[in-house]
């Protein structure tokens, strides 16, 4: 269902996910937010993450992998 979001919004979810993690790095460095996000995205039915601007294997990205390790 690639047409569920307007074109201008399709690539916006990734920065929305990065922003709270960036803030949490400062205010709550030991938070489990990234692990909960990973679990949520892993346990849910397949989603079109690429259509939301999230790269395939996003959890291997150095930004995320340091929080998930």
C-alpha positions as a LaTeX table, in Angstrom:
\begin{tabular}{lrrr}
\hline
Residue & $x$ (\AA) & $y$ (\AA) & $z$ (\AA) \\
\hline
Unk1 & 0.00 & 0.00 & 0.00 \\
Unk2 & 2.55 & 2.56 & $-1.17$ \\
Unk3 & $-0.12$ & 5.23 & $-1.70$ \\
Unk4 & $-1.15$ & 5.37 & 1.98 \\
Unk5 & 0.96 & 8.49 & 2.59 \\
Unk6 & 1.20 & 11.62 & 0.48 \\
Unk7 & 4.45 & 11.89 & $-1.49$ \\
Unk8 & 5.83 & 14.69 & 0.72 \\
Unk9 & 5.36 & 12.59 & 3.87 \\
Unk10 & 6.78 & 9.29 & 2.65 \\
Unk11 & 10.36 & 9.99 & 3.64 \\
Unk12 & 9.66 & 11.75 & 6.90 \\
Unk13 & 9.31 & 8.94 & 9.43 \\
Unk14 & 13.03 & 8.16 & 9.58 \\
Unk15 & 14.08 & 11.61 & 10.85 \\
Unk16 & 11.16 & 11.45 & 13.28 \\
Unk17 & 12.61 & 8.21 & 14.69 \\
Unk18 & 16.17 & 9.56 & 14.81 \\
Unk19 & 15.18 & 12.77 & 16.60 \\
Unk20 & 13.92 & 11.28 & 19.88 \\
Unk21 & 16.86 & 8.89 & 20.04 \\
Unk22 & 19.26 & 11.80 & 19.58 \\
Unk23 & 17.59 & 13.69 & 22.42 \\
Unk24 & 17.52 & 10.58 & 24.60 \\
Unk25 & 21.27 & 10.15 & 24.08 \\
Unk26 & 21.67 & 13.31 & 26.15 \\
Unk27 & 18.86 & 13.21 & 28.68 \\
Unk28 & 18.61 & 9.46 & 29.30 \\
Unk29 & 21.62 & 7.65 & 27.84 \\
Unk30 & 20.60 & 4.25 & 29.21 \\
Unk31 & 17.06 & 4.31 & 27.87 \\
Unk32 & 15.70 & 1.23 & 26.17 \\
Unk33 & 13.69 & 3.25 & 23.66 \\
Unk34 & 15.67 & 2.09 & 20.64 \\
Unk35 & 15.34 & $-1.56$ & 21.69 \\
Unk36 & 11.59 & $-1.15$ & 22.12 \\
Unk37 & 11.38 & 0.51 & 18.69 \\
Unk38 & 13.37 & $-2.34$ & 17.17 \\
Unk39 & 11.12 & $-4.89$ & 18.83 \\
Unk40 & 8.01 & $-3.12$ & 17.64 \\
Unk41 & 9.21 & $-2.97$ & 14.04 \\
Unk42 & 10.43 & $-6.57$ & 14.15 \\
Unk43 & 7.29 & $-8.06$ & 15.68 \\
Unk44 & 4.69 & $-6.25$ & 13.58 \\
Unk45 & 3.52 & $-7.52$ & 10.21 \\
Unk46 & 5.74 & $-6.51$ & 7.33 \\
Unk47 & 5.64 & $-2.80$ & 6.66 \\
Unk48 & 6.91 & $-0.74$ & 3.78 \\
Unk49 & 9.75 & 0.84 & 5.75 \\
Unk50 & 11.55 & 1.93 & 2.58 \\
Unk51 & 8.45 & 3.90 & 1.65 \\
Unk52 & 8.80 & 5.73 & 4.96 \\
Unk53 & 12.44 & 6.61 & 4.35 \\
Unk54 & 13.84 & 3.83 & 6.56 \\
Unk55 & 16.70 & 1.97 & 4.91 \\
Unk56 & 16.72 & $-1.80$ & 4.71 \\
Unk57 & 18.60 & $-3.27$ & 7.67 \\
Unk58 & 18.29 & 0.10 & 9.42 \\
Unk59 & 19.33 & $-1.59$ & 12.65 \\
Unk60 & 22.81 & $-2.25$ & 11.19 \\
Unk61 & 23.42 & 1.48 & 10.74 \\
Unk62 & 26.11 & 2.64 & 13.21 \\
Unk63 & 23.70 & 5.19 & 14.73 \\
Unk64 & 21.23 & 2.45 & 15.71 \\
Unk65 & 23.56 & $-0.46$ & 16.27 \\
Unk66 & 25.35 & 1.31 & 19.11 \\
Unk67 & 22.00 & 1.62 & 20.89 \\
Unk68 & 20.83 & $-1.90$ & 20.15 \\
Unk69 & 23.99 & $-3.76$ & 21.08 \\
\hline
\end{tabular}
